[in-house]
Amino acid sequence: MALEYRKSHTAKDATVAEEIQHIISSFTGFSNGANMVDRLFTYLNRHWIKDNMAAEASDSESLSKWGYDPSTGEGRMKATWCARVANPSSIIPVYSLALRWFRIEFVEPLFNSGKFLKKVHDVMGQCRNSG
């Protein structure tokens, strides 16, 4: 997807607004498709994934490195979410997996290239200087 974006937006005259509009429309289409696939897997999400997420969350030893104190029970929810996000092989719903993939394959390469951020900063600087 990032490669497709780069090929279609190599023109130097593309404005930041056009690029942002393209990103928004790409994400909207991707998100809608991921949501449809997620609904197809409703049974899987409801039973198998939920059970596996509960099994992962019950492991106090792995949660303790994320700030969970088993003696007081404080910080369990935050530690559970941190552990899920940090573990690339964790069991998560299909929609969450799709959003993670979009971030890794599209957003991170876009921001790591620096060109897009430079354009955004230039436009922001022009707006500040003009007003």
Secondary structure, 3 states (H helix, E strand, C coil): CHHHHHHHCCCCCCCHHHHHHHHHHHHHHHHHHHHHHHHHCHHHHHHHHHHHHHHHHCCHHHHHCCCCECCCCECHHHHHHHHHHHCCCCCCCHHHHHHHHHHHHHHHHHHHHCHHHHHHHHHHHHHHHHC
